[in-house]
Amino acid sequence: MNAAECARQVGDIFALPDTCLKIKSIIDDDISDIDEIAELISYDPVLSSKLLRLANSALYNFPKQVETVQKAVQVLGETQVYNLVVASGAAEAFASVKPDIIALDKFWEHSINTALIAKHLAFHLGVKKDEPIYLSGLLHNLGELVVVQVKPDIAQVCAQYKKGKKPWAKQQELLGFTYADCTVELLKLWQLPDRIIQPLKQLNQPEYSAANKVNLILHLASCLALSEANPEVFQLYDLADKQIMEVLDLSKDDLHDASSFAFLEGMSILSLLNPALFSIF
């Protein structure tokens, strides 16, 4: 079984909700209308609640209370709304994953940290704001949840990290593909934009060049988040080559700043949401 076949096995089980698909379709349309987006979101009370809570959070510090979905969409902008819709849809799609195999709260916490570290580094390095690096980082490891469903025994073995063994190397040995490969195939089934999917094709083995900046940032962010979540097993340079730091012209202080940003913003994000629903942004 290859990564595409694995993803197809759960395509019907782990599908984006209809509301998410409709909203995503409208936002993907270059002539999308804010009123139309707001109207669709308003039909989904859970998504409407998340949107309003986010718009009124300290993350945006809007001077007046945002009381309508339409105003929330205007305050956040299409990019942030798109991120929320896809992230919320992904969390809902995987809410039924077996809790005895993986702790979903820890999974999403790691995913959020990866996304926020990548976002901070991208800003520091002058990556264009329209690059969907945050969403790529947030979704980068969904392949693990697919494998938990299809091959739970192997997923359990892969989750037993060992010093000197990179997780994706272990995945490749046991599965014949990595979680990132499976993520790519799942996101294709979800018909997400190629700009979100493309960087994940090189997540574990990016080309070391300045022209490959987005891919290198995502790789470094995923390695940093993984090492911080498992300090007893991994140091950063057990997972990421020091040469990446040189290519990106980053210092240890830059990484520390990115980690601090992820910790502070991640706590703010998680405090907005109901962990029992595994709702994320």
C-alpha positions in Angstrom: 0.0 0.0 0.0 1.4 3.4 -1.0 0.5 6.8 0.5 -2.2 7.6 -2.1 -3.9 4.2 -1.4 -3.7 4.8 2.3 -5.3 8.2 2.0 -8.1 6.9 -0.3 -9.0 4.3 2.3 -10.2 7.0 4.7 -11.4 9.5 2.1 -15.0 9.0 3.0 -14.4 8.8 6.7 -12.1 11.8 7.1 -13.8 14.2 4.6 -14.1 18.0 5.1 -17.7 18.9 6.3 -20.0 20.2 3.6 -20.2 23.7 5.1 -16.4 23.9 5.0 -16.3 22.7 1.4 -18.8 25.3 0.3 -17.1 28.2 2.1 -13.7 27.1 0.8 -15.1 27.0 -2.7 -16.4 30.5 -2.4 -13.1 31.9 -1.0 -11.1 30.0 -3.7 -13.2 31.9 -6.3 -11.4 35.1 -7.3 -14.8 36.9 -7.4 -15.9 35.8 -3.9 -18.1 38.1 -2.0 -17.7 38.8 1.7 -21.4 38.9 2.3 -21.8 35.5 0.6 -19.0 34.1 2.8 -20.6 35.5 6.0 -24.0 34.2 5.0 -22.7 30.6 4.6 -20.8 30.8 7.9 -23.9 32.1 9.7 -25.7 28.8 8.8 -23.1 26.9 10.9 -23.5 27.9 14.6 -20.3 26.2 15.7 -18.2 27.9 13.0 -19.9 31.2 13.6 -19.1 31.0 17.3 -15.4 30.3 16.6 -15.3 33.2 14.2 -16.8 35.7 16.6 -14.6 34.5 19.5 -11.5 34.8 17.3 -12.4 38.3 16.1 -13.0 39.5 19.7 -9.9 37.9 21.0 -6.7 39.6 22.3 -5.0 38.4 19.1 -6.7 41.1 17.1 -7.5 43.6 19.8 -10.3 45.2 17.8 -11.4 48.4 19.6 -15.2 47.6 19.5 -17.1 44.4 20.2 -17.6 42.4 17.0 -21.2 41.2 17.1 -22.0 39.9 13.7 -20.5 37.2 11.4 -20.3 39.7 8.6 -18.2 42.1 10.7 -16.0 39.3 11.9 -15.2 38.3 8.3 -14.4 41.9 7.5 -12.1 42.2 10.6 -10.2 39.0 10.0 -10.0 39.1 6.2 -10.3 36.2 3.7 -7.0 34.6 4.5 -7.7 34.2 8.2 -11.2 33.1 7.6 -9.9 30.5 5.1 -7.4 29.3 7.7 -10.2 29.0 10.3 -12.6 27.2 8.0 -10.0 24.6 6.8 -8.5 24.1 10.3 -11.9 23.7 11.8 -13.0 21.3 9.1 -9.8 19.2 9.6 -10.4 19.0 13.3 -14.0 18.0 12.8 -13.0 15.4 10.2 -10.6 13.7 12.5 -12.5 14.1 15.8 -13.4 10.3 15.8 -9.8 9.1 15.7 -9.1 6.4 18.2 -8.0 8.1 21.5 -6.2 4.9 22.6 -3.7 5.3 19.8 -3.0 9.0 19.8 -3.8 12.0 22.0 -5.5 14.5 19.7 -5.0 17.4 22.0 -1.2 16.8 21.9 -1.4 16.3 18.1 -3.1 19.6 17.5 -0.8 21.4 20.0 2.2 20.2 18.0 0.6 21.2 14.7 -0.2 24.7 16.0 3.3 25.1 17.3 4.7 24.1 13.9 2.4 26.5 12.1 3.2 29.4 14.4 7.0 28.9 14.4 6.8 28.7 10.6 4.7 31.9 10.5 7.1 33.8 12.7 10.2 32.7 10.8 8.5 33.5 7.5 7.8 37.0 8.7 11.3 37.4 10.0 12.8 36.3 6.6 10.5 38.5 4.5 8.4 35.7 2.9 5.4 37.2 1.1 2.3 37.4 3.2 0.2 35.6 0.7 2.2 32.4 1.1 0.0 29.9 3.0 2.8 28.7 5.2 0.7 28.8 8.4 -1.9 26.4 7.0 0.8 24.1 5.5 2.4 23.9 8.9 -0.9 23.3 10.6 -1.9 20.5 8.4 1.6 19.0 7.8 1.1 15.9 9.9 -2.5 14.8 9.1 -1.0 11.7 7.5 -0.3 10.4 11.0 -4.0 10.4 11.8 -4.7 8.6 8.5 -2.2 5.9 9.5 -3.7 5.7 13.0 -7.0 4.7 11.3 -5.6 2.4 8.6 -2.6 0.8 10.3 -2.9 1.5 14.1 -0.3 -1.1 15.1 2.3 0.5 12.9 1.3 4.0 14.1 1.9 2.9 17.7 5.4 1.7 16.8 6.2 4.9 14.8 5.1 7.0 17.9 7.8 5.3 20.0 10.6 7.7 19.3 14.2 6.7 19.7 17.4 8.7 19.9 19.4 8.6 16.7 16.4 7.7 14.5 14.5 10.4 12.7 10.7 9.7 12.9 10.2 10.0 9.1 13.0 7.5 8.5 11.2 5.0 10.7 7.9 5.7 8.9 9.5 5.1 5.6 10.9 1.8 6.8 7.7 0.5 8.3 5.2 1.9 5.8 7.1 2.5 2.6 6.1 6.2 2.8 6.1 9.0 5.4 3.3 10.8 7.2 4.1 13.8 5.1 3.6 11.8 1.9 0.2 10.7 3.2 -0.7 14.2 4.2 0.0 15.4 0.6 -2.3 12.7 -0.8 -5.1 13.5 1.7 -5.0 17.2 0.9 -5.2 16.4 -2.8 -8.4 14.5 -2.1 -9.7 17.5 -0.2 -8.8 19.7 -3.2 -6.8 22.2 -1.3 -4.8 24.7 -3.3 -1.4 23.3 -4.6 0.3 26.2 -2.9 -0.6 24.6 0.4 0.4 21.1 -0.6 3.6 21.7 -2.6 5.9 22.6 0.3 4.9 19.4 2.1 6.3 17.3 -0.7 9.7 18.3 0.6 8.9 18.5 4.3 11.4 16.0 5.4 14.1 16.4 2.8 14.1 19.9 1.4 16.6 21.2 -1.1 19.2 23.4 0.6 18.9 26.6 -1.4 17.8 30.1 -0.7 15.2 29.8 -3.5 13.6 27.0 -1.5 12.9 29.2 1.5 9.3 28.2 2.3 10.2 24.5 2.2 13.2 25.0 4.5 11.2 27.1 6.9 8.5 24.4 7.2 11.1 21.7 7.7 12.9 23.7 10.4 9.6 24.6 12.1 8.4 21.0 12.2 11.8 19.8 13.6 11.9 22.6 16.2 8.3 21.8 17.4 9.0 18.1 17.5 12.3 18.5 19.5 10.6 20.9 22.0 7.7 18.4 22.5 10.2 15.5 23.0 13.3 17.1 24.6 14.3 13.8 26.3 14.7 12.2 22.8 15.6 14.9 20.3 17.7 18.0 20.1 17.0 20.2 17.2 20.1 19.2 15.3 19.2 15.5 15.7 16.4 16.3 13.3 17.5 19.4 11.2 20.8 20.0 9.6 22.8 23.0 10.8 23.3 24.0 7.2 19.7 25.0 7.0 20.4 27.7 9.5 23.2 29.0 7.3 21.1 29.0 4.1 18.3 30.9 5.8 20.8 33.1 7.8 19.1 32.3 11.1 20.6 32.5 14.6 19.8 30.5 17.7 18.2 33.7 19.0 15.9 33.8 16.0 14.7 30.2 16.8 14.2 31.1 20.4 12.1 34.1 19.4 10.0 31.9 17.1 9.5 29.4 19.8 8.5 32.1 22.3 6.0 33.5 19.8 4.5 30.1 19.2 4.2 29.4 22.9 2.5 32.8 23.7 0.2 32.8 20.6 -0.5 29.1 20.9 -1.7 29.5 24.4 -3.9 32.4 23.4 -5.4 30.4 20.5 -6.0 27.3 22.5 -7.6 29.3 25.4 -10.3 30.5 22.9 -11.5 27.1 22.0 -13.1 24.0 23.5 -10.5 21.3 23.8 -13.2 18.6 24.0 -14.2 19.4 20.5 -10.6 19.5 19.3 -11.4 22.8 17.7 -8.3 24.6 16.3 -7.1 27.6 14.4 
